[in-house]
């Protein structure tokens, strides 16, 4: 009768493998629960004072409560909001302590000029957050009462009516150019650092037209007139305002924003961040800020948001091909 040593027993080997697996399973939650152990930097690539500021600040505050550590909103504006987010693509460390707002201008950038980073490969996608509604606004005492009147005037006086943008590659600039082309009109495009600055110029009559998100408080305050929105349907609280499509021009802006971290982030840490931000997105104060600035709540998982980014990149390329844009 032959005996087997305990160490070589198949049953013992299975037991040891099971114990090892159990230990790993126990270790994972402990490691994730240890995160975060210090404040997290939330990069907002737009200036303070714009519509993104209160919306994302409320999200950061709610997420701080979820994580038990401060989520610090840090403004890094410039160049249409691209460099602030793009800086994460070249970071040497991915530890979960730096996240940034991702938006479609970042996806579009490599289509416009050569970059050292790839928007689909060099970020860890965490979650989708909200959809932006772009509205076409003029000052409350401006002469144009409808989009049709504005376009007719821009056609009659090419280049004499100014249209504010937040960068040469911003969607509001590209769509404004497409709209003008469709109407055989021409605007004088004026760049601004952010929406706050542009709305101040619009209200002061230093600017004729501004088309971007964040118009709600200005319209409700009686300071600007909303002529049309680039949404697929009319907004509930501005139900009297037609869409651009209803006004005879088939342009709809599909623009989502979400969160990313540098590439190579530990999946467990990424999942912890995603869960915390998505739960914080349900916070009543954050939802109130979304409504105030006409953002549409569109929470998405990391996988869903990345799939959106892949599809949106293809849409951006088709749009640029349509207007004949050639990369630098």
N, C-alpha and C positions, 0 to 999 in steps of 0.2 A: 504494500500500500504506500503510495507516494503522497507526501504532503507538500503543499505549496506555501512558500513564505508569505507572510502578510503583505509585504511590499509589492509582491508580484501578482497578488490576487486580483482578478478582474473586478471583483466587487469593491476591493479596497481602492483600486485606481478610479473607479467610478465615484466612490465616496470622496476621494481627494479632489477630483475635478469639480464635484458638486460644491464642496466646501470653498474651493477657490472662486467658483462663480458667485457663490453667495457673498463672499468677502468683497468681491469687486462690486457687486450690486449695492452692498452697504456703503462702500467707500464713495461711490458716485454721488449719492445724495448729500453726503457730508461735504464733499468738495464743492458741490453746487451751492449748498447752504452757506458755505463760507464766503461766497461771492454775493454782493460786493463788500469789501472790507474798507473801502474809502470812497470818496465822492466820485461821481461819474460826470464827465464833461459831455454836454450835448451841444454840438456845433450847429448853430443856425447861420447859414451863409447869406443872410440878409441883414440890413441895418436895423437898429432899434427904432421903434416908432411906427413900423409898418404893421400890416394886418397879421403877419406871421408871429410877431412878438407876443401879443397876449394869448394867442391860440396855443402856441408851443410852450409858453411859460406855464400856462395852466396844466398842460400835459406833464411837463417836467415836475411840477409840484406834486401832482397826483402820483407820478411814478416814484418820487422820493418816498412817499408814504408806503408804497408797495414794497420797495426794496430795503427800506430802513437806512438808506444812505442818501445824501443830497445828490440830486441830478441838477447840475449847474448849467444853465443856458448861457452859452458863450457866442457872441456875435462875431462873425468873420465875413463881412460883406465884401463885395467887389466883383467886377466882370460878370454881371448877370447871375451872381450866386453860384458860379461854378467852382472857383478855386477853394472856397471854404470846405466844400464836400470832397472835392478831388484830392485834397491833401491827405485824406485817410487812405487813399489808394496806394500811396507810397510810404506809408508808415511801416517801420521795421518791426514793431510789436503789435500784436493783436491780443489784448488781454481783457477786452470788454469794458475798459474804463474810458473809452472815447467812442461816441456814436455821432452820427450826423444826419441831418435831414437830406434825403435824396429827392431830387425833382427831375423833370424831364430835360431840362437844359443840360444837366450833367450827362444824361444818356446821349444827347444830341452832339455834344462837344467833339467827340472823335470823328464825326461825320463832317465837321466843319474845318478842322485842322488837325495836324498830327499831334498825338498826345503820347505820353510815356506810360499810360495806363489804359486798361480796358474796362468799361463800366460793368460788363457782365462777369469778368474774371477776377477783378481786383478789389471787390467788396464782398462782405458777408451780408446778405440781405436778411433783415430781422423781421420786418412787418410792414404792411401798408397801413396808412392812417386815414387819409382824407382826399377828397376830390376838390379841385379848385374851380370856382365858377367865375369866368371872366365876363365883366360887363363893360359896355362902352358908355363912358360918362362925359358930360360937358358941365360947365358951370351952371348954376341954377338960373342965371339971367342971360345965358347964351342964346343966340337967335334960333338955334336949331331945336325943333320939337320932336323930330323923328330921325331915324337913321337915314331914311330916304332923302330928307332935306340936307343932312350933313354931306352925304355922298354926292348929291347933285351940286352942292356948293364947291366941294373939293374938285369936282370935274370941271366946273366953270372957272375956278381959280387955282389951277394946279400948283402945288408946292407952297401955297400961301396959308394954309391951315395947318397948325402944328399938332402933332400926335406924340404924346409921351410914351416912352418905352423904358424898360429896365435892363437894356443890353441889346447888342446887335443880334444875338442869337436867341433872345427870349421868345417864347411862343407868342406873346402879345405883339412883338415886332413882326414876326414872320406872318402871323395871321392877318395883321393890319395891312401888310403889303399885299397879301393874297386878295383880301377884300377890296382894296383899292384897285388892284388890277382887274378884278371881275367887274367893277363898276366904272372902269376907264377913268378913274380918278387918281390924284396924287397928293399925298400928305408930306409935310416936312417932319421927318422923324427926329425927335429930341430925346437923347438918353438921360436918365436919372439914376441915382444910386439906389432908390427904393420907392415903394409906393407912398410912404409918408411924405417924402419930398415932392413927388409928382402931384399928389392931391393938394398940397399947399400951393403949388404953382397954378393948378387948375382953378382952385377957389379964388386965388388972387388975380385971375385972368391973365397970367403970364404964359399960360398954356391953354390951347383950345380943346383938346380931346385927350382923354386917358382911358385906356382899355386894359384892365387887369383885375384880379380878385381884390377883395377887401373893401368894396364900395359901400356895403350896407350902412355903416354908421354915418357916412357922409350924405347918403341919399336920404335916410330917415331924419337927419339933422337939417334937411332943407338946403344944404350947401351945394349939392350937385344934382344934376338931372340924369337919370339912367335912361338911355335911348334904346338899348337892346342888350341881350345876353347871348353869349356863345354856347349856352347850355342846350341840351337836346329838347328840354321842355321848359315852360315858363316856371319861374320860382314862385312858391306858394305865397311868400309875403310881398312879392312884387308882381302879382298876377296880372296887373294891367300893362306890364312891360313885355313887348313881344321878344321872341328870340330872333337872332340874326337870320336863321333859316326861314322863319315866318315872314321876315322882311324881304325875302326874295333871293337870299344868298346862302347856299347850302354849305355853311361852315359851322362845325361844332368842335369845340376844344375839349379833348379828353385828357385831363391833366391830373394825375395822382401824385401824391407825395407819401413818402414812407421813411423808414429808418434803415441805415446801414452802419456797419462797423468795418474795420480793416479786414482784409482776407485772412484766412487761416484761424479764425476764432474757434475756440473749443466749442463743439456742438452743444454741449451741456450748458455752457455759459450763454451761448446764443439763444438757446431755448428759454433760459431763465429771463434774459432781457426781453425777448419777444413776449413772453407771457405777462411780464410786469407792465410793459407799455400797452399791450392790448387791454389788459384789465383797467389800467389808468384811463384809457380812451373812453371808458364807460362812466367816468366821473362826471357828476352833474354840472360842475362849474366848467369843465372842459367842453362839455356838450353845449353849454350856454355860449361859450366863446366861439365855437364853431358856427352856431346859428347867427351870432351877432355879425360875423364877417362873411356869411354865406359860403362857408365851407360845407361840403357834404361828407358826413361820416362814412368812410368806406374801409373799415378794418379788414386786413388780409393777413393770412399766415405768411411765414417766410417764403414757403414754396410758391404760394399764389402770387405774392408780390414779385418774386423773381420771374415767374412766367409772364406777368404783365410787362416787366421791363424788357424781356426778350421780344414780345410782340410789339411793344411801343417803339423799340429801336427800328424795327422793320417799317413801322408806320412813318417814323420820322424820316427815314431814308426816302420813302416814296414821296413824302411831302416836299422835301428839298429837291428831289428830281423834277417834281412838277413845276417848281418855280425856276428851274435851271441853275440851281446853285452849284458852284464848283468849289471843292475844298481848297484851302490855302496850301 
